[in-house]
Amino acid sequence: MTRAERIRALGLLAPAYLWLTVAVFLPLSAMAFFSLLTEVPFGEREWSFTIANYTEVFGNPVYATLLWKSLKLGFWVTFWCLVLGFPCAWILARMLKGRSREVLFLLVILPFWSNALVRIFSWAIVLRGNGVLDRAVNAVLPWDVNINLMFSEPAIIIGLVHSYLPYVILTTYLSLQAIDETLIEAARSLGARWPRILWRLVLPLALPGLIAGAVLVFVPVVGSFMEPRLLGGRFGTTYGTLIEDQFVAVFNWPLGAALSFILLAVVLVILAAASPALRKAAT
């Protein structure tokens, strides 16, 4: 690459690197700075550097319990997004054409067009006692059934799956769309049944999309706070709601920053530990 080409490439990459610096590096640097303070450096507050925030987090088992609860929540939401997203992506990629595919695509991306609070309160109307779901089930069954999923872990999972399912569908759709149809036809001509084709051919080729969707779901769900707080009630206290409380309610920004960095470190460790297996599955 010549000098002129390197300068041209640097000029093309400069806006992206500038945006990453402003939107990612600077906020993380500020968060790291706050996590090492005794008080927020606002007004006339006296502050100094300390690691007491980190020692408090590691010394209190409540924080570890909430972190484990959030990790389990992220696992279950990711699991159900994969289970529900793959069939939908397969229908989009292989079974629909023309207008029907466009309509289903519209339904898939519809959550992106609505406000998160609107989605959450809509699920609250559906899941509460004497709500839409309760009345629909009682209209079908000959006996009375009391369905009240509000302020429970299933309600949180339902709301989060609804919010993040499109990520899995879209990434898996791209992987399924890239599969050569002649490979499936060749497997059929050799006598392979559909379950074997799905397990030995389609799923391995779709793994890159599934893995990308799983990462896009797991990482934000672990730190989610709005759905757990509104749909979970007293059962919705998670690591994410704890961090929100430190910044909004308690105004203890140093502890909230330390909690945030520990969550970031845990997620990065999980992704790094799983990366060899994920890389092998994607190749």
ABEGO torsion letter per residue (X at the ends): XBAAAAAAAAAAAAAAAAAAAAAAAAAAAAAAAAAABABBBBEABBBBBBAAAAAAAAABAAAAAAAAAAAAAAAAAAAAAAAAAAAAAAAAAAABBEAAAAAAAAAAAAAAABBAAAAAAAAAAAABBGBAAAAAAAAABABBBBBBABGBAAAAAAAAAAAAAAAAAAAAAAAAAABBAAAAAAAAAAGBBAAAAAAAAAAAAAAAAAAAAAAAAAAAAAABAAAAAAAAEAAABBAAAAAAAAAAAAGBAAAAAAAAAAAAAAAAAAAAAAAAAAAAAAX
